[in-house]
């Protein structure tokens, strides 16, 4: 996993989280704090649909922890999601990526998936 967090200037948001190898293993509490989710970009080079999952949790386990946001990205494509009013996370941001939308799905994408999201 290669996860970076970059502080941003207002009004865009406070942090840009980038995971260049989003997999079926949860990355826990990426920002180290609570906040509001404003945008997500998923770059899927896999030949199958993938589902990027975010949990309002400081610690998480893929397949067990309840997800708060599940976003689909078609095979071999890029998908952007924008939440103008934001989605508040009061515990932290944990994320992972699977090939199934169901909460208990833990199947890994076949190829690298890049995920980026903006929080404040």
VMD Tcl script that builds the backbone (N, CA, C; Angstrom):
set m [mol new atoms 360]
animate dup $m
set s [atomselect $m all]
$s set {name element resname resid chain x y z} {
  {N N UNK 1 A 0.830 -1.176 0.000}
  {CA C UNK 1 A 0.000 0.000 0.000}
  {C C UNK 1 A 0.873 1.238 0.000}
  {N N UNK 2 A 0.433 2.209 -0.731}
  {CA C UNK 2 A 1.144 3.482 -0.764}
  {C C UNK 2 A 0.133 4.586 -0.539}
  {N N UNK 3 A -0.044 4.974 0.709}
  {CA C UNK 3 A -1.039 5.977 1.054}
  {C C UNK 3 A -0.322 7.251 1.468}
  {N N UNK 4 A -0.737 8.379 0.876}
  {CA C UNK 4 A -0.203 9.677 1.264}
  {C C UNK 4 A -1.349 10.605 1.614}
  {N N UNK 5 A -1.105 11.513 2.540}
  {CA C UNK 5 A -2.076 12.533 2.919}
  {C C UNK 5 A -1.391 13.871 2.745}
  {N N UNK 6 A -2.003 14.760 1.949}
  {CA C UNK 6 A -1.433 16.069 1.667}
  {C C UNK 6 A -2.385 17.148 2.162}
  {N N UNK 7 A -1.886 18.066 2.976}
  {CA C UNK 7 A -2.712 19.183 3.431}
  {C C UNK 7 A -2.994 20.108 2.259}
  {N N UNK 8 A -4.224 20.605 2.178}
  {CA C UNK 8 A -4.668 21.471 1.098}
  {C C UNK 8 A -5.068 22.829 1.661}
  {N N UNK 9 A -5.098 23.831 0.810}
  {CA C UNK 9 A -5.543 25.158 1.217}
  {C C UNK 9 A -7.051 25.242 1.117}
  {N N UNK 10 A -7.674 26.011 1.993}
  {CA C UNK 10 A -9.113 26.252 1.894}
  {C C UNK 10 A -9.360 27.100 0.659}
  {N N UNK 11 A -10.468 27.054 -0.014}
  {CA C UNK 11 A -11.699 26.415 0.383}
  {C C UNK 11 A -11.854 24.979 -0.107}
  {N N UNK 12 A -10.857 24.425 -0.816}
  {CA C UNK 12 A -10.985 23.077 -1.365}
  {C C UNK 12 A -11.223 22.053 -0.275}
  {N N UNK 13 A -10.439 22.053 0.742}
  {CA C UNK 13 A -10.540 21.091 1.825}
  {C C UNK 13 A -9.225 21.078 2.564}
  {N N UNK 14 A -9.156 20.289 3.602}
  {CA C UNK 14 A -7.957 20.272 4.424}
  {C C UNK 14 A -6.960 19.216 3.983}
  {N N UNK 15 A -7.451 18.087 3.428}
  {CA C UNK 15 A -6.562 16.972 3.109}
  {C C UNK 15 A -6.955 16.276 1.812}
  {N N UNK 16 A -5.929 15.864 1.086}
  {CA C UNK 16 A -6.114 14.999 -0.072}
  {C C UNK 16 A -5.465 13.664 0.276}
  {N N UNK 17 A -6.266 12.606 0.340}
  {CA C UNK 17 A -5.760 11.263 0.622}
  {C C UNK 17 A -5.624 10.548 -0.713}
  {N N UNK 18 A -4.468 9.944 -0.954}
  {CA C UNK 18 A -4.248 9.185 -2.185}
  {C C UNK 18 A -3.694 7.814 -1.835}
  {N N UNK 19 A -4.368 6.785 -2.304}
  {CA C UNK 19 A -3.900 5.407 -2.139}
  {C C UNK 19 A -3.623 4.879 -3.542}
  {N N UNK 20 A -2.358 4.669 -3.875}
  {CA C UNK 20 A -1.994 4.247 -5.225}
  {C C UNK 20 A -2.145 2.753 -5.444}
  {N N UNK 21 A -2.446 2.017 -4.391}
  {CA C UNK 21 A -2.664 0.571 -4.503}
  {C C UNK 21 A -3.791 0.191 -3.541}
  {N N UNK 22 A -4.999 0.655 -3.826}
  {CA C UNK 22 A -6.146 0.327 -2.971}
  {C C UNK 22 A -6.502 -1.145 -3.164}
  {N N UNK 23 A -6.542 -1.875 -2.065}
  {CA C UNK 23 A -6.809 -3.312 -2.118}
  {C C UNK 23 A -7.927 -3.683 -1.156}
  {N N UNK 24 A -8.082 -4.975 -0.950}
  {CA C UNK 24 A -9.115 -5.494 -0.055}
  {C C UNK 24 A -8.674 -5.489 1.409}
  {N N UNK 25 A -7.558 -4.862 1.708}
  {CA C UNK 25 A -7.090 -4.713 3.091}
  {C C UNK 25 A -7.399 -3.286 3.539}
  {N N UNK 26 A -8.092 -3.151 4.656}
  {CA C UNK 26 A -8.483 -1.826 5.134}
  {C C UNK 26 A -7.279 -0.982 5.521}
  {N N UNK 27 A -7.298 0.269 5.067}
  {CA C UNK 27 A -6.336 1.274 5.509}
  {C C UNK 27 A -7.084 2.095 6.551}
  {N N UNK 28 A -6.587 2.066 7.778}
  {CA C UNK 28 A -7.330 2.631 8.898}
  {C C UNK 28 A -6.977 4.078 9.194}
  {N N UNK 29 A -8.006 4.863 9.512}
  {CA C UNK 29 A -7.888 6.218 10.014}
  {C C UNK 29 A -6.850 7.043 9.247}
  {N N UNK 30 A -7.037 7.160 7.947}
  {CA C UNK 30 A -6.045 7.770 7.065}
  {C C UNK 30 A -5.695 9.203 7.442}
  {N N UNK 31 A -6.666 9.991 7.878}
  {CA C UNK 31 A -6.399 11.387 8.201}
  {C C UNK 31 A -6.054 11.592 9.670}
  {N N UNK 32 A -6.260 10.577 10.483}
  {CA C UNK 32 A -5.969 10.679 11.903}
  {C C UNK 32 A -6.983 11.476 12.692}
  {N N UNK 33 A -8.104 11.814 12.052}
  {CA C UNK 33 A -9.102 12.638 12.724}
  {C C UNK 33 A -10.452 12.516 12.019}
  {N N UNK 34 A -11.461 13.113 12.610}
  {CA C UNK 34 A -12.788 13.200 12.006}
  {C C UNK 34 A -12.771 14.252 10.913}
  {N N UNK 35 A -13.855 14.366 10.147}
  {CA C UNK 35 A -13.930 15.388 9.109}
  {C C UNK 35 A -15.081 15.163 8.165}
  {N N UNK 36 A -15.057 15.886 7.067}
  {CA C UNK 36 A -16.120 15.831 6.076}
  {C C UNK 36 A -15.534 15.413 4.736}
  {N N UNK 37 A -16.186 14.453 4.097}
  {CA C UNK 37 A -15.780 13.951 2.785}
  {C C UNK 37 A -16.454 14.793 1.704}
  {N N UNK 38 A -15.641 15.316 0.747}
  {CA C UNK 38 A -16.191 16.163 -0.310}
  {C C UNK 38 A -16.096 15.570 -1.712}
  {N N UNK 39 A -15.092 14.755 -1.970}
  {CA C UNK 39 A -14.929 14.217 -3.318}
  {C C UNK 39 A -14.111 12.934 -3.272}
  {N N UNK 40 A -14.399 12.051 -4.243}
  {CA C UNK 40 A -13.655 10.792 -4.389}
  {C C UNK 40 A -13.395 10.573 -5.873}
  {N N UNK 41 A -12.168 10.153 -6.193}
  {CA C UNK 41 A -11.829 9.733 -7.550}
  {C C UNK 41 A -11.281 8.316 -7.474}
  {N N UNK 42 A -11.783 7.440 -8.342}
  {CA C UNK 42 A -11.329 6.052 -8.406}
  {C C UNK 42 A -10.808 5.797 -9.814}
  {N N UNK 43 A -9.580 5.315 -9.917}
  {CA C UNK 43 A -8.978 4.962 -11.200}
  {C C UNK 43 A -8.800 3.450 -11.189}
  {N N UNK 44 A -9.582 2.771 -12.022}
  {CA C UNK 44 A -9.629 1.309 -12.025}
  {C C UNK 44 A -8.988 0.758 -13.296}
  {N N UNK 45 A -7.829 0.138 -13.158}
  {CA C UNK 45 A -7.184 -0.510 -14.310}
  {C C UNK 45 A -7.539 -1.986 -14.408}
  {N N UNK 46 A -8.336 -2.465 -13.457}
  {CA C UNK 46 A -8.756 -3.872 -13.453}
  {C C UNK 46 A -9.778 -4.129 -14.556}
  {N N UNK 47 A -9.864 -5.364 -14.978}
  {CA C UNK 47 A -10.810 -5.754 -16.018}
  {C C UNK 47 A -12.191 -6.067 -15.482}
  {N N UNK 48 A -12.435 -5.743 -14.205}
  {CA C UNK 48 A -13.738 -5.978 -13.580}
  {C C UNK 48 A -14.174 -4.727 -12.824}
  {N N UNK 49 A -15.445 -4.662 -12.506}
  {CA C UNK 49 A -15.980 -3.588 -11.669}
  {C C UNK 49 A -15.342 -3.683 -10.290}
  {N N UNK 50 A -15.054 -2.529 -9.680}
  {CA C UNK 50 A -14.571 -2.511 -8.306}
  {C C UNK 50 A -15.464 -1.592 -7.475}
  {N N UNK 51 A -15.415 -1.804 -6.168}
  {CA C UNK 51 A -16.193 -1.013 -5.226}
  {C C UNK 51 A -15.255 -0.454 -4.174}
  {N N UNK 52 A -15.163 0.874 -4.126}
  {CA C UNK 52 A -14.348 1.554 -3.135}
  {C C UNK 52 A -15.235 1.813 -1.931}
  {N N UNK 53 A -14.776 1.394 -0.756}
  {CA C UNK 53 A -15.596 1.458 0.450}
  {C C UNK 53 A -14.930 2.331 1.498}
  {N N UNK 54 A -15.732 3.203 2.099}
  {CA C UNK 54 A -15.272 4.072 3.182}
  {C C UNK 54 A -16.103 3.790 4.425}
  {N N UNK 55 A -15.416 3.705 5.558}
  {CA C UNK 55 A -16.099 3.491 6.834}
  {C C UNK 55 A -15.791 4.652 7.771}
  {N N UNK 56 A -16.791 5.063 8.502}
  {CA C UNK 56 A -16.650 6.083 9.528}
  {C C UNK 56 A -16.104 5.374 10.768}
  {N N UNK 57 A -14.797 5.099 10.721}
  {CA C UNK 57 A -14.189 4.300 11.779}
  {C C UNK 57 A -12.699 4.591 11.888}
  {N N UNK 58 A -12.193 4.599 13.103}
  {CA C UNK 58 A -10.775 4.759 13.331}
  {C C UNK 58 A -10.006 3.487 13.055}
  {N N UNK 59 A -10.663 2.351 13.231}
  {CA C UNK 59 A -10.067 1.069 12.859}
  {C C UNK 59 A -11.143 0.248 12.160}
  {N N UNK 60 A -10.713 -0.532 11.185}
  {CA C UNK 60 A -11.666 -1.254 10.353}
  {C C UNK 60 A -11.068 -2.556 9.853}
  {N N UNK 61 A -11.959 -3.483 9.525}
  {CA C UNK 61 A -11.570 -4.747 8.917}
  {C C UNK 61 A -12.465 -4.975 7.712}
  {N N UNK 62 A -11.850 -5.111 6.541}
  {CA C UNK 62 A -12.621 -5.366 5.321}
  {C C UNK 62 A -13.442 -6.635 5.501}
  {N N UNK 63 A -14.701 -6.566 5.118}
  {CA C UNK 63 A -15.587 -7.719 5.214}
  {C C UNK 63 A -16.341 -7.795 6.526}
  {N N UNK 64 A -15.893 -7.039 7.529}
  {CA C UNK 64 A -16.532 -7.061 8.847}
  {C C UNK 64 A -17.098 -5.702 9.231}
  {N N UNK 65 A -16.297 -4.660 9.083}
  {CA C UNK 65 A -16.716 -3.313 9.463}
  {C C UNK 65 A -17.787 -2.799 8.503}
  {N N UNK 66 A -18.834 -2.238 9.074}
  {CA C UNK 66 A -19.913 -1.671 8.254}
  {C C UNK 66 A -19.382 -0.475 7.459}
  {N N UNK 67 A -19.727 -0.421 6.184}
  {CA C UNK 67 A -19.316 0.691 5.342}
  {C C UNK 67 A -20.364 1.792 5.373}
  {N N UNK 68 A -19.912 3.024 5.270}
  {CA C UNK 68 A -20.813 4.167 5.227}
  {C C UNK 68 A -20.997 4.683 3.818}
  {N N UNK 69 A -19.983 4.472 2.973}
  {CA C UNK 69 A -20.050 4.894 1.576}
  {C C UNK 69 A -19.455 3.779 0.724}
  {N N UNK 70 A -20.208 3.345 -0.300}
  {CA C UNK 70 A -19.723 2.346 -1.260}
  {C C UNK 70 A -19.875 2.947 -2.651}
  {N N UNK 71 A -18.751 3.066 -3.373}
  {CA C UNK 71 A -18.751 3.706 -4.684}
  {C C UNK 71 A -18.253 2.745 -5.748}
  {N N UNK 72 A -18.993 2.626 -6.831}
  {CA C UNK 72 A -18.670 1.704 -7.914}
  {C C UNK 72 A -17.836 2.397 -8.980}
  {N N UNK 73 A -16.902 1.635 -9.563}
  {CA C UNK 73 A -16.121 2.116 -10.701}
  {C C UNK 73 A -16.071 0.988 -11.725}
  {N N UNK 74 A -16.515 1.275 -12.926}
  {CA C UNK 74 A -16.546 0.279 -13.998}
  {C C UNK 74 A -15.137 -0.189 -14.348}
  {N N UNK 75 A -15.065 -1.323 -15.021}
  {CA C UNK 75 A -13.785 -1.893 -15.439}
  {C C UNK 75 A -13.036 -0.919 -16.336}
  {N N UNK 76 A -11.740 -0.844 -16.141}
  {CA C UNK 76 A -10.849 -0.038 -16.991}
  {C C UNK 76 A -11.359 1.384 -17.191}
  {N N UNK 77 A -11.699 2.053 -16.100}
  {CA C UNK 77 A -12.232 3.410 -16.212}
  {C C UNK 77 A -11.882 4.240 -14.982}
  {N N UNK 78 A -12.258 5.512 -15.048}
  {CA C UNK 78 A -12.099 6.439 -13.927}
  {C C UNK 78 A -13.471 6.983 -13.584}
  {N N UNK 79 A -13.757 7.050 -12.300}
  {CA C UNK 79 A -15.052 7.552 -11.837}
  {C C UNK 79 A -14.812 8.612 -10.767}
  {N N UNK 80 A -15.507 9.741 -10.893}
  {CA C UNK 80 A -15.422 10.824 -9.913}
  {C C UNK 80 A -16.761 11.015 -9.230}
  {N N UNK 81 A -16.723 11.218 -7.933}
  {CA C UNK 81 A -17.920 11.492 -7.134}
  {C C UNK 81 A -17.674 12.774 -6.359}
  {N N UNK 82 A -18.666 13.671 -6.341}
  {CA C UNK 82 A -18.555 14.931 -5.618}
  {C C UNK 82 A -19.756 15.049 -4.685}
  {N N UNK 83 A -19.498 15.448 -3.454}
  {CA C UNK 83 A -20.534 15.634 -2.441}
  {C C UNK 83 A -20.481 17.091 -1.991}
  {N N UNK 84 A -21.204 17.996 -2.685}
  {CA C UNK 84 A -21.095 19.436 -2.422}
  {C C UNK 84 A -21.333 19.822 -0.963}
  {N N UNK 85 A -22.259 19.178 -0.296}
  {CA C UNK 85 A -22.521 19.490 1.114}
  {C C UNK 85 A -21.638 18.673 2.044}
  {N N UNK 86 A -20.970 17.676 1.503}
  {CA C UNK 86 A -20.084 16.832 2.290}
  {C C UNK 86 A -20.814 15.751 3.064}
  {N N UNK 87 A -20.059 14.726 3.435}
  {CA C UNK 87 A -20.562 13.635 4.272}
  {C C UNK 87 A -19.681 13.608 5.509}
  {N N UNK 88 A -20.282 13.822 6.671}
  {CA C UNK 88 A -19.520 13.945 7.910}
  {C C UNK 88 A -19.118 12.572 8.464}
  {N N UNK 89 A -17.850 12.449 8.814}
  {CA C UNK 89 A -17.307 11.259 9.455}
  {C C UNK 89 A -16.824 11.686 10.841}
  {N N UNK 90 A -17.475 11.200 11.903}
  {CA C UNK 90 A -17.112 11.656 13.248}
  {C C UNK 90 A -16.079 10.777 13.943}
  {N N UNK 91 A -15.682 9.662 13.324}
  {CA C UNK 91 A -14.705 8.773 13.950}
  {C C UNK 91 A -13.379 8.722 13.202}
  {N N UNK 92 A -13.384 8.935 11.927}
  {CA C UNK 92 A -12.177 8.838 11.106}
  {C C UNK 92 A -12.506 8.234 9.759}
  {N N UNK 93 A -11.506 8.180 8.888}
  {CA C UNK 93 A -11.686 7.668 7.530}
  {C C UNK 93 A -10.869 6.389 7.359}
  {N N UNK 94 A -11.554 5.284 7.134}
  {CA C UNK 94 A -10.898 4.015 6.816}
  {C C UNK 94 A -11.447 3.559 5.470}
  {N N UNK 95 A -10.605 2.964 4.634}
  {CA C UNK 95 A -11.078 2.576 3.296}
  {C C UNK 95 A -10.442 1.276 2.823}
  {N N UNK 96 A -11.094 0.653 1.818}
  {CA C UNK 96 A -10.589 -0.522 1.129}
  {C C UNK 96 A -11.351 -0.664 -0.181}
  {N N UNK 97 A -10.925 -1.596 -1.023}
  {CA C UNK 97 A -11.523 -1.768 -2.343}
  {C C UNK 97 A -11.700 -3.258 -2.633}
  {N N UNK 98 A -12.876 -3.631 -3.116}
  {CA C UNK 98 A -13.169 -5.033 -3.428}
  {C C UNK 98 A -13.876 -5.139 -4.781}
  {N N UNK 99 A -14.126 -6.373 -5.203}
  {CA C UNK 99 A -14.842 -6.597 -6.463}
  {C C UNK 99 A -16.334 -6.822 -6.256}
  {N N UNK 100 A -16.798 -6.739 -5.027}
  {CA C UNK 100 A -18.219 -6.901 -4.735}
  {C C UNK 100 A -18.714 -5.801 -3.827}
  {N N UNK 101 A -19.983 -5.425 -3.995}
  {CA C UNK 101 A -20.563 -4.329 -3.212}
  {C C UNK 101 A -20.975 -4.744 -1.809}
  {N N UNK 102 A -21.238 -6.018 -1.594}
  {CA C UNK 102 A -21.723 -6.484 -0.289}
  {C C UNK 102 A -20.701 -6.215 0.807}
  {N N UNK 103 A -21.204 -5.921 1.990}
  {CA C UNK 103 A -20.321 -5.610 3.114}
  {C C UNK 103 A -19.334 -6.734 3.397}
  {N N UNK 104 A -19.759 -7.979 3.271}
  {CA C UNK 104 A -18.885 -9.101 3.615}
  {C C UNK 104 A -17.934 -9.506 2.487}
  {N N UNK 105 A -17.984 -8.817 1.351}
  {CA C UNK 105 A -17.093 -9.153 0.240}
  {C C UNK 105 A -15.665 -8.719 0.552}
  {N N UNK 106 A -14.727 -9.637 0.347}
  {CA C UNK 106 A -13.314 -9.332 0.575}
  {C C UNK 106 A -12.465 -9.711 -0.635}
  {N N UNK 107 A -13.082 -9.856 -1.802}
  {CA C UNK 107 A -12.346 -10.226 -3.013}
  {C C UNK 107 A -11.524 -9.040 -3.510}
  {N N UNK 108 A -10.234 -9.286 -3.715}
  {CA C UNK 108 A -9.309 -8.222 -4.133}
  {C C UNK 108 A -9.465 -7.912 -5.617}
  {N N UNK 109 A -9.286 -6.641 -5.993}
  {CA C UNK 109 A -9.263 -6.295 -7.414}
  {C C UNK 109 A -8.090 -7.003 -8.094}
  {N N UNK 110 A -8.257 -7.349 -9.370}
  {CA C UNK 110 A -7.218 -8.066 -10.092}
  {C C UNK 110 A -6.029 -7.207 -10.482}
  {N N UNK 111 A -6.210 -5.900 -10.551}
  {CA C UNK 111 A -5.145 -4.966 -10.923}
  {C C UNK 111 A -5.178 -3.775 -9.976}
  {N N UNK 112 A -4.175 -2.948 -10.104}
  {CA C UNK 112 A -4.064 -1.787 -9.225}
  {C C UNK 112 A -5.248 -0.834 -9.378}
  {N N UNK 113 A -5.746 -0.359 -8.249}
  {CA C UNK 113 A -6.796 0.658 -8.209}
  {C C UNK 113 A -6.224 1.840 -7.440}
  {N N UNK 114 A -6.363 3.031 -7.999}
  {CA C UNK 114 A -5.920 4.248 -7.337}
  {C C UNK 114 A -7.160 4.945 -6.804}
  {N N UNK 115 A -7.118 5.354 -5.551}
  {CA C UNK 115 A -8.247 6.066 -4.949}
  {C C UNK 115 A -7.729 7.354 -4.334}
  {N N UNK 116 A -8.461 8.438 -4.591}
  {CA C UNK 116 A -8.134 9.734 -4.006}
  {C C UNK 116 A -9.411 10.315 -3.400}
  {N N UNK 117 A -9.279 10.951 -2.236}
  {CA C UNK 117 A -10.439 11.648 -1.700}
  {C C UNK 117 A -10.030 12.886 -0.924}
  {N N UNK 118 A -10.947 13.870 -0.942}
  {CA C UNK 118 A -10.716 15.167 -0.318}
  {C C UNK 118 A -11.591 15.267 0.910}
  {N N UNK 119 A -10.957 15.639 2.047}
  {CA C UNK 119 A -11.678 15.820 3.299}
  {C C UNK 119 A -11.313 17.165 3.905}
  {N N UNK 120 A -12.111 17.568 4.866}
  {CA C UNK 120 A -11.745 18.759 5.652}
  {C C UNK 120 A -11.706 18.392 7.107}
}
mol reanalyze $m
mol bondsrecalc $m
mol representation Tube
mol addrep $m
